[in-house]
Amino acid sequence: MSTVTKKTKLSLVVATLLATSANANTNNEIEEITVVAKPTSYANNVIEPAMLEQQSSVSSVLAVIDNLPGISINEGDAFGGDDWSTTITMRGFSIDGNQQQLGMTIDGIPNGGSNYGGGAKANRYLDSENLATVEVGQGTSDIASASLEALGGTFNFVSAQPSAEQSTTFAYTTGDHNASRYFVKHETGTVFDNTQAYISYSQTDTSRWVGDGSNGGKDNQHIEAKFVSDFSDLTVTGRVSYDDVHEINYNSISISEFEQNPDWDRLTWNWTGVPHFDQMFAEGWGTLRENTLAYVKFDYALSATSNLSLSPYYHKNSGRGDWIPPYLTSPVDGDGNPTTIGGENAGSYGFTDSDGNPLAPAAGCTASLEWPWSSGPGLNPACYPDDAIPVMSYRHTHYKKDRLGMTGEYQVTLGNHDIEAGFWFEQTDRDESRDWHKVIDARIYHHFDHTPYWTQYKNTFETDTFKWYVQDSISLGDFTLNLGAKQYLVELQRYNHFEDEYSDKIDSDSDVLFSGGVLYQLSASTELFTSYSENFAAIKDGVLERDSSTLTEIEPETAENIDLGVRYSDDRLSLTATAYSIEFDNRITFIAPGSDTDGIDYTIGTNGSYINVGGIESTGVELSASYMLTEKWNLYTSYTYNNSEYQSNDPSTYNSDGELLEDASASFKAGDEVIDSAQDLFVVSADYYSGDFRFGLSAKYTGERLGAWTDEQTRSRNEVDGYTLVDLNIGYNTSLDSGVFQSIDLAFVVNNLFDKSYLAGGIGNGSTYFIGAPRTAALTLTAQF
């Protein structure tokens, strides 16, 4: 059987089973919904159907993979209402505010990066009702995966196929924290004798769980449409998604702040008229994003043993990130003259007289406001006359990205050889600019003048990407040998609009990257596998943002991954066990410029630099098992042990002799455990299906994590306690033989059932963390007619 046929059948089976269970399982026998990893020579997993039911429809699609081995998903609330606070880790690699080391695709189409500033994770492209499955490659990415971030593995989110039957689905969700969601989807059924399609729309609103009153939340509109048309040997698939969201952020806090009050992220919800306090006003911390992604896939069977696929795509991203600094700036050009375009800030002021002239604090006044950090006399109203007028800025960082690309793959079977060869091409233009607006009257509210008083910078980043790959899977009886090679050719350039100049072009090409593996079919139920792969992450265009980066000295990040494992599957039990070793080299990190700012440095602009800071070595074990205890009960468990250590001293902090540099703070040294990497993850869940009724209970333990270094002499570090979260889901689905409705489904989900208080993901520096979401319940009524 050709590779083409095997992969197509597997995808159809997985998608059908998971799409069916997403609504409800109405069959007492659950043996047909156990999903196992694909038979590959590297570790991989797909979600089980119950993992979809463990999350409410309001939740982000990212949440469904949290119980798979090696993975930890943390979002600011149970509904995934804030991209700023979203963190993902797998085998010591991270997606957070500082790092993007894991690849992400939608139906094999690249997501355009997972970073906050212009990136878009899978939740921007997919509603939960339209998710068929998620394919996860732990450590080793699929050789065809189109990503420039896949150092530690990949996530491929697969959208549901249109149905052959015509139907309309309406769902309404209500939940804690003012959560409400409307979802409607129409399936055309088969039209024109060869085409199936659907279109869906959702409107989601939630409030921040921290605080009360004017506190912000998430306002999201989302549209998806997909069609599949069969023309004899040609299948054409088209899909488009549009997402428009306004999110009010959560704030990360220190461990000591959490111990002082574990229910407050230090953002406020009452306007005081004192800018030093109101810079923490929640509704001034915003994320606005629009994302449109469209692709058409042409899948042509050239013969019984060969296939050609081409997928052109287009992605448009635009948005803004907001902050409200407690002062106005005084921008000047290179000659020291006032300017509204470019230049630098010559100073800031927090108060003016009635004519708008900046005021200085009274001579000799040393009074300071101490929350949220020291204001000094410059921002303390007590150091100014009673008639002084407080001033503020509303700072906008604008993001825009246009991506045009194509993936292509040719597959052929020649004797015992299944050969794949393909390419990925993409041209990206990303704009980023920052402007400062005057708050009209800081005593009243944060309403701002829509004409900026300073545009700090405006840059366009151009990235051209080309990837080629080839792989041969050779069948040798019970053995399958995989041999592959790939290479990335990446070119970056920055255009500075204010200087009207281009930077030098930066080549971020990889070497030819090799991979290989062996799969041995020990018996009908057991297979052994081992693999080696070389992974790569290109230098990101964000490096070009920073004027102090020495671009000629920065090298792309690389990783070498080795897997050794076993898979077992029979009628009742499926299990996998994998041991792995990873060498991660040339890790790139951002070094902030020196600043005496006590708190947020709102004027950082393009200062600072990126450098390579050595490597990380990770070793570990991943175990997972799914067991049908009876025809009605299914048990699932996974366990991960991961040990990630730095392989060199931090070069920005220590000299070649390992001595702390002057004015530097303690940082990592060779052999230290990596920041925010939990060694232990343990999941156990039980799911029950009986007729129209379903029930599930899931528990996950996340072990202790180590943070930043607090003392160089003792090498002591921040420590984040481990925690266990329990989730509950109950559902009822019934088919109706008459009347308007075909079926009715009721789903009730409670996340963090026992209201555990804990610190979730961090921002990557080991100093501050986001507070974990409290107990959160949601009820969804779905009607199909």
N, C-alpha and C positions, 0 to 999 in steps of 0.2 A: 504493500500500500504506500502511495506516495506521501511525502511530508505534507503536501498541500491538503490532501484529503484528511489526513489525521488531524491536523490543526483546525481545519474547518469544522469537522465533526465535534471536536472537543469544545470549541467556542460556542457552537450552537447548543450543545447539551448544557454547559454551565450557565449560559445566558437564560435558557428556557427554565431551568430549575430554579434559579435565583429570582427571576422576574415573577414566577408563579408564587414563590413563598413570600415575596415582598408584600403582597396583598394579604394573603393568609394561607395557611395550610389546612385544607379541609379533608385531608386523607388521614385516617387513623394510623396507617402504616407509614413510617417516616424513613424507611430504608433507602428510598430513591433520592433523598435530598442531602445525603452526605457527600461533600465535595472534597476531593483530595488534590494534592499538588500535582502539577504536570510532570510527566516522566522526563525530566531533564537531568543533566549531569551537575547542576548547581542547585542550591537551596532555593525553593520558591513556595509560595502559598497563595491560595485564593480564599476569600471570605466564605464562611459557612452561612447558609440562609438565616439561621437564628441571629447572626450578628446584625442583620438588617432590622430585625424585630426588636433588638435591644436598644435601638435609638428611635426617638420620635421623628416624625416627618419634618419637624422644625429644625432638627439638628443638622449640622454640616455633614456632608458625605465623608469627610475626613474621619469622623468618629467611628465609622464602621470597621476600620482596620485596627483599632486599638488593642483588641484581644489576640491578635496574631503574634507569634513568637518574635521577640527581638524589637518590638515596636512600642513606642510610647507617644500618644497623642494628647496634647494639652491645649485647651482653648479657654478664653477668658470666662466663658459661661457654658452651661450645658447645651446651649443652642448654637455654639460656634459663632457668636454675634460680633466678633472683633478680630480682624486679621492681625492687628498690632500685637496681640497677646498670644497668638497661636505659635506653638512650638511642636516640632516632630523630631524624634530621635529614633535611630535604628543602628544597632551594632556600634555605638559610639559616634556615629555621624549625625549631624543635626541640620534642621531648618529652623532658624530663629532670627532674631533681629540682626545678628552679626554674621551668620553662616548659612550657606545654601549648598549642602553636600549630598543631597538625595535628588534623583531625577523624578519627574512627574509628567505623565502624558494622559491624554484623553482620547480613547479609541486609537492609541498609537500616535496621535498628533501632539507635538511638544506644546507645553503650557506657556512657554515664554519666560520661564524663571519663576521661582517661588519666593523671591524677596518682597519686602513691603513696598519698596520704592519702584513701582512700575511692574512688579511681578503679579502673578495671579495663580493661586492654588486651585485645586480641582473644584472646590465649593463655589467658585465663580462661574463654572461651566455646567454644573449638573445639579438638578434637584434629586432628592433621595428617591422619589417615586420613579425616576427615569434611570436609576442605576441598576445595571444587571449584575456586575461583579467587579471586584478589584483584584488584579494580578500583581503580586508582590515578588520581586526578586531581591532576596536579602543578600547583601554583600556583592553579588555578581549581577550585573545588569544583563538583560537580554541583549545580544549583540546588535540587534536591529533597533534598540531603543534610541529615540531621537531626543537627547538631552545633553546639555553642556555642564550638568551638575551631578552626574551619576557616579560619584566617588564610592558611595556606600550602598548602592542598590537603586531600584526603581519601583515606582507605583504606576500602574496603568489602570485608570478608571474606565470601565467599559459601559457605554450607554446601552439601554434596552433596545431590542429590536421591535419594530412596529408589529402589531398583531394582524393576523389574517381575518379576524372578526371585527366588525364595526361595533364601537361602544363609546360611551362618554362617561368619564369618571369625575366626580366632584368630591372634594375632601375639605373638611374644616377642622382646624386644630385650635384648642385653647389651652393655656397653661400658666404656670407661675410666672411672675415678673411681667405681667401684662402681655404674655405671648399670645399672638393670634396669627393664623395663617389660612389663606384661601388657596386652594389648588384645583384647577380644572384641566382636563386632558381629553382630547377627542382623537380616537382612532378611526381612520377612514375604512379599515378593513381592506380587502383586495379591490382595487379599482384598475380599470384598463387591462384587466386579466393578468397583470404582471407586477403591480405596484402596491405596496403597503406604506402607510405614512401615519404620523401623529403630530399634533401640536399641543403644547401645554403652556399654561400661565400660572404663576403663583405670586402672591403678595404676602410678605412676612413682616411682622412688627414685634419687637421685643423691647423691654426696658433693661437697663443695667440693673443687676441684682444688688449692687452696692449702693446704699443710700436711698433717698426718697425724693419726691417732688421733681423739680426741674433737673433731671439727671441723665437724660438722653438714653440712647439704646440703638437698635438696628431697625432701619426701614429699607426693605429690599423688594424690588420687582424683578421677576425672572421669566424669560420666555425661551422655550426650546421647540424645535421642529426637526423631524427626521423622516427620510423616505428611503425605501429600498426597492429598486426596479430590476427585474431579471429579464435579460434578452438573450436567451439561449446560452451561449458561452460567456456572455458578459453580464456582470452584476454591477450596478451603479448605486452607490450609497451616498446620500447627501445629508448633512446635518448643520444646523446653525443654532447658536445660543446667544442670548443677550441678557446681561445682568447689570442692574443699576442699584447701587447700594450706598447708604449713608450710615456709617457706624461711629458711635461715640466710644472712645477707647477705654480700656482698663489701664491702670498704672501699676508698675512693678514696685515692690517695697522690699526693705531689708528684713533680715530675720528678726532683728531686735524690734522693728516696727510691727511685725506680725505677732510677736510675743506680747507686745503691749496691747494691741487690738487686732485680732485675727479677722474681723469683719469689715475693715475699712482700708481701701487702697489709697487713701489720702487725697482723693479728689473730692471736691465739694459740690453742693447742689443748692446753695443759697448765695446770691450775689450780695457782697458786702460793701462795695464801693471803695475798698482798699485793694489796689492792684497787686500788692505783694501776696495777699491771700487769694485774690481772684484769678491769679495765673493757674491755680489748681481747679478752677471751675470746670466740671466735667464736660459740659457741652462745648467748651472751647478746644477740646482734644478730639479732633474728628478725622475720619477717613472717608473720602468720597471717591467712588470708583465706578466706571462704566467699562464693561468688557463685551466685545462681540467676537465670536470665533465661528468661522464657517469653513467647511471642507467638503470636497467631493472625492469619493474613492471609486476608481475604475478597477475592477477585479476581473481579469480576462483569462479564461482557461485556454491556453494555446494548444494544448493537447491533453490526453489522459494523464500525462505525467509531468506537465509543466504549467506554470501559472505566472502571470505578470500583473502586478498591482502598482497603480500610480495614484497618489493622493495630494493634489494641490490644496493649499489652505491659506486663509487670511485671518489675521487677528488684529483688532484695534482696541487699544487700552487707553483710557484717559482718566484723570482724577486729581485729587488734591489731598494734602495732609495739613492739618491745622494745629497751631499752638497760639497762646495769647501771652506774649512776654509782658512783664509789668513795667514797661518803659517805652519811650521813643528813642530811636537811634539818630545819630548825626553823621550820615554818610558823606565822604569826601572823595574826590578823585586823586590821581597821583600827585597833583600839584597842591593838594590841601584845600581845594575849592569845593564848596557844597555841590552835591550831585544827586540826581535821582536814579541814575543808571550806573551799575557797577561800582568800582571803587571799594572802599572799606569803611567800617564804622570808626569814627574818630572819638566816640564817646556816647553815653546814654544818659537820659535824664527821666526822672519819674514824676516831676511836678513842674507846672508853669504858672505864670501870673495870668490875669484875666485877658491879657493881650496875646497869650500864647508864647511868651518868652520863657525859655528854660530858667529854672531856679536851682540854686545850690543849697544844700542843707545849712542851717544856721551854724555860724562859727562856734566851735567847741562842743557841738552836740554829738554825742557818741551813742545815743540810744539806738537800739536795734530790735526789730521784730524777729523772734527766733523760730517761728513756724511759717512755712514748711522747712525753711533753712534760714540762716542769718541774712537779714536784709541789709545790714549796715545802715548808717544814717541816711544814705542817698534815697532809700525807698521807704523810710519810716515817716509817716505823717507828723509825728511828734517833733520832727526837726524842721518843720516848715510853718509859715503863718497859717492861721485858720482859714484865710481866703485863698490859699494855694489850691490849684486844681490838679488832681491826679490824672495821669495820662497812661495809656496802654497802647500796645500794637496788637494787630491780628496778623500772624505770620502764616502765609500760605506757601507750601511747596507744591508746585504743579508737575504732574507726571503725564507723559503721553508716549505711546509706543505704537508703531505700525510694523507688523511682521507679515512678510509674504514668503511662502516656501512650498516645498514639495518633498514628499518621501516616495521612494520607489523600491520595489523588490521583485526579483525574478527567482522563482523556485523551480527546480527540475529534479527528477529522479532518474538516475542513470545506473542501472544495475542495483548494487547495494549502496550506492551513494545518493544521499539527499542533500542537494547543494542549494544554498541560498546566497544571493549576492544583491546588494542594494546600495542606496545612497540617500542622503538627506541634504537638502540645500535650503538655506534661509537667508534672507536679507532683512535686517532690522534697523529701524531708525527710532531712537528713543530721545525724547526731549525732556529736559528737566530745568525748571527755573524756580526762583524763590522771590516773592515780593512781600513787602511789609505795608500794612494798611493801618491807618490811625483809627483807633476806637473813638467814636464820635463823642461820647461822654462816659468816661469810665466810672463815674459816680452812679450811673443809672443801669447800664447793661453793656454787653459786648457788641452791640451793633456797630458796624464799621463802615468807613468811607470806601466805596468800591473802587475808587481810583487810588492805586498804591502811591505812597510817598517815596518808596525806594524799591527798585528791582535789583536784588543783590547779585544775581548771576543768571545766565541763560546759556545752556549748552545743549548741543545735539550730539548723540553718540551713535556712530554707524558701525554695525557689526555684520560681517559676511561670514557665513558658516557653510562648510562643505564637509560631509562625512561619507566615507565609503566603507563597506564591510563585505566580507565573504566568509562563508562557513560551510564545512562539509561534515555531514553526519554519516558515518560509515557503519553499516550493520554487519557484524561478524558473529553470526549465531546469537548466543546469549549476550554478547558484548555489543555496545554501541560506542563508537569512538567519535568525539566531536573535536574538530580543529578549526580555529577561526582567527581572523585578523581584521583589524579596523584601524582607521586613522581619522583624526579631526584636523581640518585646516581652517583656522579662525583668524580673521583680521579685524582689528578695532581701530577706530579713529574718532577723535573729538573735534567738534567745531565750536569755538567760542564766539558767540554772536556779538558780544560787546567789543572784543578785540579784532573781530573779523579775520580769524586765523584758524587753521587746522593744526592739530598736533601731528607729530610723526605717527605713521601707521605702526601699530603694534601687532606683530605676528604671535599668536598664541597657539601654534601648531603642536600637535602631539607627535611622538614617535609612532611608528607602526606598533599597535598594541595587539599582543597575541593572547589567545585563550585556547584552552583545551580541556577536555574532560572525558571520563569513561563512565558509562552506565552498564552495570552487570545485572542481568535478570537471574537472580539466584534461584527463584522458584516462581510459580504462578502468582504468588502473593507478595513476594519480597524482591526488592531491587537495591543494589548498592551503587553509590555514585561518589565520584571525586572530581574536582575541577580546579583549574587555575585560571585567573583572569587578570588582566591589567586594565585598570580603570583610570579615567581622566576627567578633570574639570578645567575648562579654559579660564584664563584670566578674565574676570568680569569687567564690564565697562565702568562699573563704579570705581575701579582703581584709577581710571583717568579723571575722575572728579577731583581728586586730591592733588593739589599743586606740588606737594612735597614728595610724592611717590617717585622713587627712582626706578622708572619703568624698565630700563635696561638691565636691572638687577633682579626683577621679579620673574619667577618661573611659575608655570602652571602647576596646579596640584595633581598628584598622581597617587594611586593606591594599587597594591597587589593583594589579591584575595585568593585564599585556598579554602575549599570546602571538602569535607569528608562526611558522608552520611548514609543513612539507610531509610527506605520507605517500606511500609507494610500495609497491605489492604486486603481485607476479606469481606464477607457479607455483613459483618457487624462492627469490625474494628478497623480504623485507619490511623496510622501513626507515622511520624517522621522524627528522626534524630540527626542533628547536624553539629559537627565540630568545625570551627573555622579559625583562621588566622589571617590578620590583615596588617599590612604595612602601609601607612599613610605618610607621604612625603610632601615637603614644600608647602605646608599649610600656610595660607595667606590670612593675615589679620590686620585690623585697622589700629593704628597708633594715633590717639587723639593728641592735638597740640597741647602744650602746657597752658594752663589757665588757672587763674585764682578765683574763678566763678564758683561760688558755694551754691550748688544746685545745677539747674539745666543751663548749658551754654547755648542760648538761642542764636547767637551770631556766628557760630562756628563756620558756616559757609563751606568753602572748598579747602579749608586748612586741614592739616593732618596728613598722614601718609599710610600707605599699605606696605607691608614687608612680609617676606617668607620667614616663618618662625620655627622651622624644623618639622619633625614628624611625630606620629602617634602609632603605637602598636596595640592592636586589639586582638584578644583571643577569647573564645567563649564556646558555649554549647547552647543549642536551641532544641527543645523537645515540644512536640504537640501530639495530641491524640483525640480522636473522636470515636465514641463507643455507643452503640445502640443497646442500651440496657434491656429494654423491652420494645415492643412495637410502638409504644407510646412515649417512652423516655429515651432521650439522647443526652449523653454526657460529653463535655469537651473540656480539655485542659491544655495549657501550654506553660512551659517554664523556660526562662532564659537566664543564663549566667554570662555576663560580659565583663571583661577586665580590660580597660583602655588606659594606657600610660603614655606620657610624653617621653620622647626619645632624646631630647636635648634641652638645654636651658633656654629660657626666653631671651633672645638676643637684644630685645629692646630694654631689658632690665639688668642683665648681667654681662660682664666682660668675658673675654676668652678664658680667664682664670676662675670663672664662676663667682666673682665678687660683685656685690650690688653696686650699680652705678649711682653716682651722686644724684640726690633728689628722687631716686626711683623707689617704688614700693615693691614689696615682696611679690614674686610671681612664680611660675612653674619652673621646676628643674627636672632633669632626666630622671625617670622612674616614678614621678608623681602621678597620681591618678587624675584622669582628665576631668575637668570641671563639669558638673551637672550630669554625669553619666552614672546611672543607677546600675549596680552590679547584678541585682536580682529583680526579675519580673515574673510573677506567677499568676496564672488565670485559671479559674475553674467555673464552669457554668453547667446548668441543667435545664433542659427544655422538654416540655410535656405537650403532646398533641393528642386530643381525643375528640373526634367528630368536629364540631364547629369551634371548639374551645382550645386555646393555647395558653401556655404559661411558661415563663422563663425567669431564672434567677442567675445572676452572674457576679462574680467577685474577682477583683484584681488587686494584687499587692505590688506596690512599687517600693523598692528598697531605698535605703539611705543614699544621699548624694553629697558629694563634697564640693564646696564652693571656693571662693577666693582665699588667698593667704592673708592672714591677719597679723602675723609677726614673723620677721625674717630669722630671728635667733631660735625660736622654738619650732618654726615651720608649721605653726598651728593654722587651721583653716575653718572657714564657715562650714557648718554641717546642717543639712536639711533632713529632717526626720522622714523615715519611711511611712507609708500609709496604705490602708486598704479601703477600696470603694466597692459598694454593693449596688447593683442595678436590678430593677424589677420590671418585668413587662407582662401584661395580661391582655389577651385579645379574644374576640369572638367574631366569627365570620359565618354568614349563612347565605346560601343561594336561594333565590326566589324564582319559582316556576311560572308565576303569573304577575300581572300588574306592570307598572312602569319600570321597576327596578329589577336588575338581574341579580345583584348581591348587595349586602350591607355588611360593613366591617367596622368594628369598634376596637380601638387600640389604646391602652393606657400604659404609660411608661413613667417610671420614677428613677431618675439618676441620683446617685449618692443617697441611697435609701436611709441610711442611719445618720445623715447630716454630718459627715466627718469633716473637720476643719483641717486644712492642709495647705502647703505651698506647692504649686504646680510647676510649670515650666519657667525657666529664667530667660534673661536676655543674652546669655552667652558669656558674661564676664564673671559669674559666680558671686555677684554682690547683691543683686536684687532679683525678686521672683514675683510672679503673678499669683494672687490668691486663688486657690481652687474653688470651683463653683459649689454652692451649698446644695442641699436636697432640692430637686427640681422635678415637678410632675407636669405631664402634658397628656391631654385626651384628644384623640382624633376619630372623627366619624367620616367614613368613606362610603359613598354610594356609587354603584355602577349601573348604568341604564343604557 
